[in-house]
Amino acid sequence: MYNSSAERTGEDMDAETKAKTEELRRIINNSDNIVFFGGAGVSTASNIPDFRSANGLYSKKSGLRSAPEEILSHTFFMNHTKDFFDFYRDKMIYTEAKPNDAHLALAKLEQAGKLKAVITQNIDGLHQMAGSKNVLELHGSVHRNYCMKCRKFFDLNYIIQSEGIPVCDACHGVVKPDVVLYEEGLDNDIINRSVDYIRNADVFIVGGTSLTVYPAAGLINYYRGRKLVLINKTETPFDSRAGLAIYGNIAQVLHHAV
């Protein structure tokens, strides 16, 4: 699965990116203890917009007076619940999205016993759709929704098919997506498990994230190894610490490296 071939040479890459991608392929081939940490850039090739780029979610008008950052806060959810769900259904759910080459490559690495965990900031569930089993979702998932009163579970279709504020069919409580909003804390169990995987990793690949959003970006500080690989379209604050920094499309890079 890891041998190079004519169709894997990356003819559409520049020479530097091609050489670095080949180096990544060698790193992957020589390790069976890899951990991946990814952000919104992993899913942009699946036509899910990121947050902070020129075409990202935060640069687009929502139709509401409030900025997206405010709409996606706990306070806004509690005080303007219907407006929250109008925005959430329109901007945060992408039912047509399919896994791209990055998701598929990571699933292959896990199946080969090389990748131990995927740690993701994304809430779209595309890693699982691609076949990854051990996925740690720092910010939750649109596919899980719970009644705030009785904790009954509801799937994504329940949110999509409901009108206005989705309510529990058992107790009539508000059904809240299991996603971490601004002002809400991350799940301690998921954080602790992520830290354990990162600390014990031989190779730590970080991709599709600007590494500017904390506390998630701070996870990189727990890596103790010397094989930190960063893949992103633009520079990050941690590039100087990386053994290998690749500037490019993560779906393309992983497709040719795996």
C-alpha positions as CSV (number, residue, x, y, z in Angstrom):
1,M,0.0,0.0,0.0
2,Y,2.9,2.3,0.6
3,N,5.0,1.8,-2.5
4,S,5.3,4.7,-4.9
5,S,3.9,4.5,-8.4
6,A,3.4,6.6,-11.4
7,E,0.0,7.8,-10.3
8,R,1.3,8.7,-6.9
9,T,4.1,11.1,-8.0
10,G,2.0,14.3,-7.5
11,E,2.7,15.8,-10.8
12,D,0.5,18.8,-9.8
13,M,2.7,19.7,-6.9
14,D,5.7,22.0,-7.0
15,A,9.1,20.5,-6.6
16,E,9.5,21.4,-3.0
17,T,6.1,20.1,-1.9
18,K,6.7,16.9,-3.9
19,A,10.1,16.3,-2.2
20,K,8.6,17.0,1.3
21,T,5.7,14.7,0.6
22,E,8.1,11.9,-0.4
23,E,9.9,12.5,2.9
24,L,6.6,12.2,4.7
25,R,6.0,8.9,2.9
26,R,9.3,7.6,4.2
27,I,8.5,8.7,7.7
28,I,5.1,6.9,7.6
29,N,6.6,3.8,6.2
30,N,9.1,3.6,9.1
31,S,6.6,4.1,11.9
32,D,3.8,2.1,13.5
33,N,2.9,4.6,16.2
34,I,1.5,7.7,14.4
35,V,-1.1,10.1,15.9
36,F,-2.9,12.7,13.7
37,F,-4.4,16.0,14.9
38,G,-6.5,17.9,12.4
39,G,-8.6,21.0,12.1
40,A,-11.1,22.5,9.7
41,G,-8.7,22.4,6.7
42,V,-9.0,18.6,6.6
43,S,-12.6,19.0,5.5
44,T,-12.4,21.9,3.1
45,A,-11.8,19.4,0.2
46,S,-15.2,18.0,1.1
47,N,-16.7,21.4,0.5
48,I,-17.1,22.2,4.1
49,P,-15.8,25.8,4.7
50,D,-13.3,26.5,7.4
51,F,-13.7,29.4,9.8
52,R,-11.0,32.0,9.4
53,S,-9.9,32.0,5.7
54,A,-11.1,34.5,3.2
55,N,-13.9,32.1,2.2
56,G,-14.5,30.8,5.7
57,L,-17.6,30.8,7.8
58,Y,-16.6,33.9,9.8
59,S,-16.2,36.0,6.6
60,K,-19.7,35.3,5.4
61,K,-22.8,37.2,6.4
62,S,-25.2,35.1,8.5
63,G,-28.4,37.1,7.8
64,L,-28.4,38.0,11.5
65,R,-27.0,41.1,13.3
66,S,-24.7,38.9,15.4
67,A,-21.3,37.6,14.2
68,P,-20.9,33.9,13.8
69,E,-18.6,33.7,16.8
70,E,-21.4,35.1,18.9
71,I,-24.1,33.0,17.4
72,L,-22.0,29.9,18.2
73,S,-21.7,30.8,21.9
74,H,-23.5,29.2,24.8
75,T,-25.0,32.5,25.8
76,F,-26.5,33.0,22.4
77,F,-27.8,29.5,22.3
78,M,-29.6,30.0,25.6
79,N,-31.0,33.4,24.9
80,H,-31.8,33.2,21.2
81,T,-32.3,29.5,20.7
82,K,-34.4,29.7,17.5
83,D,-31.9,32.0,15.8
84,F,-29.1,29.7,16.8
85,F,-30.8,26.7,15.1
86,D,-31.6,28.7,12.0
87,F,-27.9,29.5,11.7
88,Y,-26.8,26.0,12.7
89,R,-28.9,24.2,10.1
90,D,-27.9,26.6,7.4
91,K,-24.1,26.9,8.1
92,M,-23.0,24.0,10.2
93,I,-24.6,21.0,8.7
94,Y,-23.4,19.5,5.3
95,T,-25.3,16.3,4.6
96,E,-23.9,16.0,1.1
97,A,-20.3,16.1,2.3
98,K,-18.2,13.0,1.7
99,P,-14.8,12.0,3.0
100,N,-11.9,13.3,0.9
101,D,-8.4,11.9,0.3
102,A,-7.2,13.0,3.7
103,H,-9.9,11.2,5.5
104,L,-9.4,8.1,3.4
105,A,-5.6,8.1,3.8
106,L,-5.9,8.3,7.5
107,A,-8.4,5.4,7.6
108,K,-5.9,3.3,5.6
109,L,-3.1,4.1,8.0
110,E,-5.3,3.0,10.9
111,Q,-6.3,-0.2,9.2
112,A,-2.6,-1.0,8.5
113,G,-1.9,-0.6,12.2
114,K,0.3,2.5,11.8
115,L,-2.1,5.2,13.0
116,K,-3.2,4.9,16.6
117,A,-5.7,7.8,16.9
118,V,-7.2,10.7,15.0
119,I,-7.8,13.8,17.1
120,T,-10.0,16.3,15.4
121,Q,-11.5,19.7,16.0
122,N,-14.1,19.0,13.3
123,I,-17.7,18.1,14.1
124,D,-18.7,16.6,10.7
125,G,-18.1,12.9,11.3
126,L,-16.2,12.4,8.0
127,H,-13.3,10.5,9.6
128,Q,-15.8,7.8,10.8
129,M,-17.5,7.8,7.4
130,A,-14.1,7.1,5.8
131,G,-13.6,4.2,8.1
132,S,-11.5,5.5,11.0
133,K,-12.5,3.8,14.3
134,N,-10.5,5.6,17.0
135,V,-11.5,9.2,16.5
136,L,-11.3,11.7,19.4
137,E,-13.7,14.6,18.7
138,L,-12.5,17.6,20.7
139,H,-15.5,19.7,19.7
140,G,-18.2,17.0,19.5
141,S,-20.3,16.0,16.5
142,V,-23.4,17.1,14.6
143,H,-24.4,13.5,14.5
144,R,-25.1,13.4,18.3
145,N,-27.9,15.4,19.9
146,Y,-29.3,15.1,23.4
147,C,-32.4,16.4,25.2
148,M,-31.2,18.9,27.8
149,K,-33.8,17.6,30.3
150,C,-33.9,13.8,30.0
151,R,-30.7,13.2,27.9
152,K,-32.5,11.2,25.3
153,F,-30.4,10.7,22.2
154,F,-31.4,12.0,18.7
155,D,-29.6,11.7,15.4
156,L,-28.8,14.4,12.9
157,N,-32.0,13.8,10.9
158,Y,-34.1,14.7,13.9
159,I,-32.5,18.2,13.9
160,I,-32.7,18.6,10.2
161,Q,-36.4,17.6,10.0
162,S,-37.5,19.6,13.0
163,E,-38.7,23.2,12.6
164,G,-37.6,26.0,14.8
165,I,-36.3,24.7,18.1
166,P,-36.1,20.9,18.1
167,V,-37.7,19.5,21.2
168,C,-37.6,16.0,22.8
169,D,-40.5,13.7,21.8
170,A,-40.5,12.3,25.3
171,C,-40.3,15.2,27.7
172,H,-40.4,18.3,25.4
173,G,-37.1,19.6,26.5
174,V,-34.8,21.4,24.1
175,V,-32.6,19.1,22.0
176,K,-29.0,20.4,21.9
177,P,-26.3,19.3,19.5
178,D,-23.4,17.6,21.2
179,V,-21.0,20.2,20.0
180,V,-18.8,22.5,22.1
181,L,-19.9,26.1,21.8
182,Y,-17.9,29.1,22.7
183,E,-17.9,29.6,26.5
184,E,-18.2,25.8,27.0
185,G,-15.4,23.6,28.1
186,L,-13.9,20.6,26.3
187,D,-14.6,17.1,27.5
188,N,-11.9,16.2,30.1
189,D,-11.9,12.5,29.2
190,I,-11.3,13.3,25.5
191,I,-8.6,15.8,26.4
192,N,-6.8,13.3,28.7
193,R,-7.0,10.5,26.1
194,S,-5.7,12.8,23.4
195,V,-2.8,13.9,25.6
196,D,-1.9,10.2,26.3
197,Y,-1.8,9.4,22.6
198,I,0.3,12.5,21.7
199,R,2.8,11.9,24.5
200,N,3.4,8.3,23.4
201,A,3.5,8.9,19.7
202,D,6.5,8.3,17.6
203,V,5.3,10.5,14.7
204,F,2.8,13.3,15.3
205,I,1.2,14.7,12.2
206,V,-0.8,17.9,12.5
207,G,-2.8,19.1,9.6
208,G,-5.4,21.5,8.3
209,T,-5.2,23.8,11.3
210,S,-3.6,27.2,12.0
211,L,-2.9,26.2,15.6
212,T,-4.2,29.5,16.9
213,V,-7.3,28.3,18.8
214,Y,-6.8,27.2,22.4
215,P,-7.0,25.0,24.3
216,A,-6.9,22.6,21.4
217,A,-3.8,24.1,19.8
218,G,-2.0,23.6,23.1
219,L,-2.1,19.8,22.7
220,I,1.0,20.0,20.5
221,N,3.0,20.9,23.5
222,Y,2.5,17.4,24.9
223,Y,4.4,15.7,22.0
224,R,7.8,14.5,23.3
225,G,9.2,13.0,20.1
226,R,11.3,14.4,17.3
227,K,9.1,13.7,14.3
228,L,6.6,16.5,14.3
229,V,5.0,17.0,10.9
230,L,2.9,20.1,10.1
231,I,0.7,20.2,6.9
232,N,-1.2,23.4,6.3
233,K,-1.8,25.9,3.5
234,T,-0.2,28.7,5.5
235,E,2.4,29.0,8.2
236,T,1.6,28.3,11.9
237,P,3.2,29.5,15.1
238,F,4.8,26.0,15.6
239,D,6.6,25.7,12.3
240,S,10.0,26.2,13.8
241,R,9.5,23.2,16.0
242,A,8.5,20.9,13.2
243,G,10.9,18.4,11.7
244,L,8.9,18.7,8.5
245,A,6.6,21.5,7.5
246,I,4.6,21.1,4.3
247,Y,2.6,24.0,2.8
248,G,-0.1,22.6,0.6
249,N,-3.5,20.9,0.3
250,I,-3.6,18.2,3.1
251,A,-5.9,16.0,1.0
252,Q,-3.4,16.0,-1.8
253,V,-0.4,15.6,0.4
254,L,-1.8,12.6,2.3
255,H,-3.1,11.0,-0.9
256,H,0.4,10.9,-2.3
257,A,2.2,10.1,1.0
258,V,0.1,7.1,2.0
